[in-house]
Amino acid sequence: MIKDLLKLNVNDHTEKKGNLTYLSWAWAWDLALKADEQATYKVEMFGDKCYMDINGTAMVFVTVTIFGKPMTCQLPVMDYKNKAITNPDAFAVNTAIMRCMTKALSLHGLGLYIYSGEDLPEDPGGPKIRATDGALVDEKQKSMMHDVAISIRDHYAQNDIIGAVEEILTVTDVEEKTYLWSLLDSKIRSAITKQIKESK
């Protein structure tokens, strides 16, 4: 179950690349199969390509289904400096796909805390909330983030903090996430931060 995956300490199976931490995909998938023998993952296709072309760079999407619930993550195809690669080769695309699969597993709870530093900037005193008036996101983005904030509040009202964390992780754009974070009150932010820390 997701609560069991959230409790697992995966630090011995991670590697550091630049300022990002990656969990070994083979070890992560082994655990996924032990948790649910019916677990599957699917690389999303865009025509005949296994990635979305974005101005000469690439974004891969992977859907992982565990306990009958599909969760999709996306990840840019990056170099060793964690910068998007222009015209990536097959090796780089394959590496991104497996890392994306592992990140999608985190939405089910496995190694979720690894991404807290990437997705929810924090210090020992709690998350750093950057002052923002939303100037760096357009009206469409603001509208989407307001919808996500409503969903997060609903999860919180139902005492479903894991669901609230999952909602946060669906937002990958830094500016959108910063704006979303500013829409949540301190009680919700504290509950989300606590859930992430307890999963370490």
ZIPE-V928580 format. One record per backbone hydrogen bond with DSSP energy under -0.5 kcal/mol. CO is the residue of the C=O (numbers start at 1). NH is the residue of the N-H. E is the energy in kcal/mol with one decimal. If there is no record, write none. Layout:
co = {CO | CO}
nh = {NH | NH}
e = {E | E}
This chain:
co = {1 | 1 | 2 | 3 | 4 | 5 | 5 | 8 | 10 | 11 | 13 | 15 | 17 | 20 | 22 | 24 | 25 | 26 | 27 | 28 | 29 | 30 | 31 | 32 | 36 | 40 | 42 | 42 | 46 | 46 | 49 | 51 | 52 | 54 | 56 | 57 | 58 | 59 | 60 | 61 | 62 | 62 | 63 | 64 | 64 | 65 | 66 | 68 | 69 | 71 | 73 | 75 | 76 | 77 | 79 | 83 | 85 | 89 | 90 | 91 | 92 | 93 | 94 | 95 | 96 | 97 | 98 | 99 | 100 | 101 | 102 | 103 | 104 | 105 | 105 | 106 | 109 | 109 | 111 | 111 | 112 | 113 | 113 | 114 | 115 | 116 | 121 | 123 | 126 | 127 | 128 | 134 | 138 | 139 | 140 | 141 | 142 | 143 | 144 | 145 | 146 | 147 | 148 | 149 | 150 | 151 | 152 | 153 | 154 | 155 | 156 | 159 | 160 | 161 | 162 | 163 | 164 | 165 | 166 | 167 | 168 | 170 | 173 | 174 | 175 | 176 | 177 | 178 | 179 | 180 | 180 | 181 | 185 | 186 | 187 | 188 | 189 | 190 | 191 | 192 | 193 | 194 | 195 | 197}
nh = {4 | 5 | 6 | 7 | 8 | 8 | 111 | 10 | 13 | 14 | 24 | 22 | 20 | 17 | 15 | 28 | 29 | 30 | 31 | 32 | 33 | 34 | 35 | 36 | 39 | 65 | 44 | 63 | 48 | 49 | 46 | 53 | 59 | 57 | 87 | 54 | 77 | 52 | 75 | 44 | 64 | 73 | 42 | 66 | 71 | 40 | 69 | 70 | 66 | 64 | 62 | 60 | 78 | 85 | 82 | 79 | 88 | 93 | 94 | 95 | 96 | 97 | 98 | 99 | 100 | 101 | 102 | 103 | 104 | 105 | 106 | 107 | 107 | 108 | 110 | 109 | 111 | 112 | 114 | 115 | 115 | 116 | 117 | 117 | 119 | 120 | 128 | 126 | 123 | 129 | 130 | 137 | 142 | 143 | 144 | 145 | 146 | 147 | 148 | 149 | 150 | 151 | 152 | 153 | 154 | 155 | 156 | 157 | 158 | 160 | 159 | 161 | 164 | 165 | 166 | 167 | 168 | 169 | 170 | 170 | 171 | 172 | 177 | 178 | 179 | 180 | 181 | 182 | 183 | 183 | 184 | 184 | 189 | 190 | 191 | 192 | 193 | 194 | 195 | 196 | 197 | 198 | 199 | 200}
e = {-0.6 | -1.9 | -2.3 | -0.9 | -0.6 | -0.9 | -0.6 | -0.7 | -2.3 | -1.1 | -3.1 | -3.4 | -2.1 | -3.0 | -2.8 | -2.4 | -2.7 | -1.9 | -2.0 | -2.0 | -2.3 | -1.7 | -2.0 | -2.3 | -2.1 | -2.9 | -0.6 | -2.9 | -0.5 | -1.5 | -3.5 | -0.5 | -2.0 | -2.0 | -3.1 | -3.1 | -2.4 | -3.3 | -2.3 | -2.6 | -0.5 | -2.4 | -2.7 | -0.5 | -2.4 | -1.9 | -2.3 | -0.6 | -1.8 | -2.8 | -2.3 | -2.9 | -0.8 | -2.7 | -2.0 | -2.3 | -0.5 | -2.0 | -2.6 | -2.4 | -2.2 | -2.2 | -2.1 | -2.1 | -2.5 | -2.4 | -1.8 | -2.1 | -2.6 | -1.7 | -1.1 | -0.8 | -0.8 | -1.4 | -1.3 | -1.7 | -0.6 | -1.3 | -1.4 | -0.6 | -1.3 | -1.4 | -0.5 | -0.5 | -2.8 | -3.0 | -1.7 | -2.7 | -2.6 | -0.7 | -0.8 | -1.7 | -2.6 | -2.4 | -2.2 | -2.6 | -2.3 | -1.8 | -2.2 | -2.6 | -2.0 | -2.0 | -2.6 | -2.5 | -2.1 | -2.2 | -2.5 | -2.6 | -1.4 | -3.4 | -1.9 | -0.9 | -1.5 | -2.4 | -2.4 | -1.9 | -2.0 | -2.2 | -0.8 | -0.9 | -1.5 | -0.7 | -2.7 | -2.4 | -2.3 | -2.9 | -2.8 | -1.6 | -0.8 | -1.3 | -0.6 | -0.9 | -2.3 | -2.5 | -2.1 | -2.4 | -2.6 | -2.6 | -2.1 | -2.1 | -2.4 | -2.6 | -0.9 | -1.3}
